Amino acid sequence: MSAFNDQFPTTDVSDDLLARAYAWWRERREREELAGLSAAEFGRIARDLSLSAADLRDLSEDGDKGASLMRRMAQARGLDLDQARSRNADQIRDMAVACARCGEKKRCAQDLAEGIAHLTSGEYCPNAETFERLSA
């Protein structure tokens, strides 16, 4: 351990807080960078990613919230998202946009935490049918 770590030991709680604070800072910085782009530059980036400017804006404003829930939902349904992306990149991108725009993130997170999302997501998830199809 370094002298600094000996003097200021961390705990799992403080490590988690530091990780969350860094993630918040990084996410904020990335949004500010995108906000500082001209409309033409923003549009060029969106096109490079095969997105509309509105899709890119929604994804950037959502941060990692929708993407994290999407990954967890895929796992709950037994779907390897990376493997699915290699076969269906455009479809996975569209699913990410739908997750970013979804108004049911709180319910999704709760159902995932309770282990029932694979049973209930059909009631609210805009990607439920696609998850089902890709998991088959």
Residue pairs with C-beta under 8 A, 6 or more apart in sequence:
10 18
23 64
27 63
27 64
30 60
31 60
31 61
31 63
34 42
34 45
34 56
34 57
34 60
37 45
39 53
42 53
42 56
42 57
43 53
45 56
46 52
46 53
46 55
46 56
49 56
49 93
50 90
50 93
51 59
51 93
51 97
55 97
58 97
58 100
58 101
59 66
59 96
59 97
59 100
61 100
62 99
62 100
62 101
65 100
65 105
66 96
66 99
66 100
66 101
66 102
66 105
67 96
67 99
67 100
69 99
69 105
69 108
69 109
69 112
70 81
70 95
70 96
70 99
70 127
71 81
72 112
72 117
73 108
73 112
73 117
73 121
73 125
73 127
73 131
74 80
74 81
74 84
74 131
75 81
76 112
76 115
76 117
76 118
77 118
77 131
77 132
77 135
78 135
79 131
79 134
79 135
81 92
84 91
84 92
84 134
85 92
88 134
91 130
91 134
95 127
95 130
98 126
98 127
99 126
99 127
101 126
102 108
102 125
102 126
104 124
104 125
107 124
108 117
108 121
108 124
108 125
111 117
111 120
111 121
121 128
121 131
122 128
122 129
122 132
125 131
